[in-house]
Amino acid sequence: MPVSNQCEHRFARRNEHTEGGKMTHAEEIMRAVAALIRRENKRIFSRKEVRDKIGLTPRRWLNSYTSIFQGMRSDHPGGAPRVRDRFKDVFRQVKRGKHMLTRRGNQLLTEFE
């Protein structure tokens, strides 16, 4: 099975938190981070690892997801889009290109296991 189909299958589960069962981009990002942390024992992760876990092309990530990821950071620069309160301040950058969950992010993670 191609990588993109594997990822689509992995993340295609219905999510009770979203109307109609379709996940938001923020939920997809959190589900990917949960997989990286829980299944691959990563404490620090990159955007590319999250993108790969979701199964997105670099172009699709850049056009639709990167700004959401930015808005989920606790240390984002002022131009990031607003995300739902539930997904605010869940990551912080530990060095260029590397992120980790905040305390709030760790609490939210339990919903995505």
C-alpha positions in Angstrom: 0.0 0.0 0.0 1.5 3.4 -0.9 2.5 5.6 2.0 -0.2 8.2 1.4 -2.9 5.5 1.5 -1.5 4.0 4.7 -1.6 7.4 6.3 -5.1 8.2 5.0 -6.3 4.9 6.4 -4.6 5.5 9.7 -6.1 8.9 10.2 -9.4 8.3 8.5 -11.1 7.3 11.8 -14.2 9.2 12.7 -13.6 11.8 15.4 -16.5 12.5 17.8 -15.1 16.0 18.5 -15.9 17.3 15.0 -19.2 17.7 13.3 -19.8 15.1 10.6 -16.9 13.0 11.8 -14.3 14.7 9.7 -11.2 15.8 11.5 -10.0 19.4 11.4 -6.4 20.1 10.4 -5.5 20.7 14.1 -7.0 17.4 15.1 -5.0 15.6 12.3 -1.8 17.4 13.6 -2.5 16.3 17.2 -3.2 12.7 16.1 0.1 12.6 14.2 2.0 14.1 17.2 0.3 11.5 19.4 1.5 8.7 17.1 5.1 10.1 17.1 5.2 10.4 20.9 3.3 7.3 21.9 4.3 4.8 19.2 7.7 6.1 18.3 8.8 7.4 21.7 9.7 10.8 20.4 9.8 13.7 22.9 11.0 16.2 20.3 9.6 16.2 16.7 9.8 18.2 13.5 7.1 19.6 11.3 8.3 17.2 8.6 7.8 14.2 10.9 4.2 15.4 11.5 3.6 16.1 7.8 4.9 12.6 6.9 2.8 10.9 9.6 -0.3 12.6 8.2 0.8 11.6 4.7 0.8 15.0 3.1 2.9 16.3 0.2 5.2 19.3 1.1 3.0 21.5 -1.0 -0.3 20.5 0.7 1.3 20.9 4.1 2.6 24.4 3.2 -0.7 25.5 1.7 -3.1 24.2 4.3 -1.4 22.9 7.5 1.7 24.9 8.4 -0.1 28.0 9.5 -2.4 25.9 11.7 0.7 24.2 13.2 2.1 27.7 13.8 -1.1 28.8 15.5 -0.9 25.8 17.9 2.5 26.9 19.2 2.7 28.7 22.5 5.6 30.8 21.2 4.3 31.6 17.7 5.1 35.0 16.1 2.1 37.4 15.9 1.0 36.5 12.4 -0.3 33.0 13.1 -4.0 32.3 12.5 -6.3 31.7 15.4 -7.0 28.1 16.3 -9.8 26.9 18.6 -8.9 27.4 22.3 -8.6 23.6 22.7 -5.6 23.6 20.4 -3.8 26.8 21.5 -0.4 26.6 23.2 0.1 22.9 22.7 3.6 23.0 21.2 6.7 25.1 21.8 9.8 25.3 19.7 12.9 24.0 21.5 15.3 24.8 18.6 15.0 25.7 15.0 12.8 23.1 13.3 12.2 21.1 16.5 9.2 21.2 18.8 7.8 19.5 21.9 4.5 19.4 23.7 3.8 21.9 26.4 2.0 20.9 29.7 -1.3 21.8 28.0 -0.3 19.7 24.9 0.4 16.7 27.1 -3.0 17.0 28.7 -4.7 17.2 25.3 -2.6 14.3 24.0 -4.7 11.9 26.1 -7.7 12.5 23.9 -5.7 11.3 20.8 -4.5 7.9 21.9 
